[in-house]
Amino acid sequence: MKRYIVTEDADMLAPDWLAARINYTSIKFVYHLIDGVEKLKGVKVGDQIAKIGDAIFFDGKRLSVEKTSSSRMQ
């Protein structure tokens, strides 16, 4: 099982197994505007959003999101 921790530069440095599955309908990057600058908020996988610090797992067939305790409190 492959694991990736979402970072602020995930849209540029995502691993190949994640980047190949970005299709902008069910899996996409989510941005928000801060002072006129777009910043990565997280990665949307299905109906879940993996925020920065959360983990995305790939078991060879499916992607899943695991929340960290700090992102649950936000």
Secondary structure by P-SEA (a helix, b strand, c coil): cccccccccccccccaaaaaacccccbbbbbbbcccbbbbcccccccccccccbbbbbcccbbbbbbccccccc
